[in-house]
Amino acid sequence: MSTVFQDKINVATDQIVSLQANYVFTPADQAAAAAQIGRPLTVGGLLQANLIAPGDVYGDRIRQLDVSVKKIMRFGGQRVTAGLDMLNLLNNNVTLAFNQAFSPTSTGWLTPTTYMNPRVFRLSGEFTW
């Protein structure tokens, strides 16, 4: 029998990064910024800014328990191994990925896009002669 318990930060890429609120400036926003500084913006095209300071918002922690049970049975010169693997035994359904595009006119920011895999049972067998 073996078990694995994972308790780790929630970032799908396994990097220590926080969630973002990426806002894409509209042409009206860019014109307003140019009017405030009194000159045209030096960067043309699509401008984007993160509205949250890095390290302020994180997703829920990932907690997962995996259990594996195997039994070896011998019959003369032959061997049968039977096993049962139980993955995500606690059936945690934490969100792994979020929509990080922010828009003041819609409610899509931080909408879940990927969830943790559900509880899975796997049977295995091996016959050796």
C-alpha angles and dihedrals in degrees: 000000000000135000136194123196117190123194110172143143117278109250119125093213094050091239123126098248131134129229119274139214102213111194120192112212115235120220088257090055090049092049091050091050091049090050091051095052093039097234139067118279114262093222115065129197126028116005122193133185135184107233095197124071113245112265097024103102128036133170123248117286119264113240116179133168119199122185128189125190123185133175126196116206122187125206110182106297093347131085134202121195118194122187144179123199118193112193123193089004092178088055093228111184100191118161112253101185133027138195101255098183109113124207124170091214099053138049098224097107112117092005107156115255100171132028132195114268114267127246110299131192119198125189120202136182137182130190119196124186 
